[in-house]
Amino acid sequence: MPPSARKQDEVRARRAEVLRLRAEGVPYEEIAEQVGLPGYAAAVTDASRALRDRKVILDKQAELFVALECERLDGLERKYQRALARADAAEDHKSLAQVGRALVALWERRARLLGLDSVRQRSEPVRTDDSLDEVARKRTERRRRFAAG
């Protein structure tokens, strides 16, 4: 028979406290004493299970975090593109170079985030128009999943 909801809440609260104490550097023996566990091994087990549970939650949310980060990068890119246009119109070569470097860094960050750098090398040349269409399709799909939340 599964534990009651009340018991599950107590265990979650205890494990959260174990993690908090461990993050503060408290030794497992003291953690066990403070939260009422029988000893070192029980504190280690609670910490391990709490971390595993949090990892499961974070793994489920990872896609949402990626979508949110892409939205942030998109907003920043729009600002950089406007700054680039202003610098170009003013023939401000120093600003053009600075904004250009910022854009390249942003594009590299996006590529790492989306795993674009790890895409297999293709044996045939990549058509740019097809690649851009694929990126746009993936972005639209990512936004749809994020909005569905």
Secondary structure, DSSP 4 states (H G I P E B T S, - for coil): -PPPHHHHHHHHHHHHHHHHHHHTT--HHHHHHHHT-SSHHHHHHHHHHHHHHHHHHHHHHHHHHHHHHHHHHHHHHHHHHHHHHHHHHTT-HHHHHHHHHHHHHHHHHHHHHHTGGGSPPPSSPPPHHHHHHHHHHHHHHHHHHHHH-
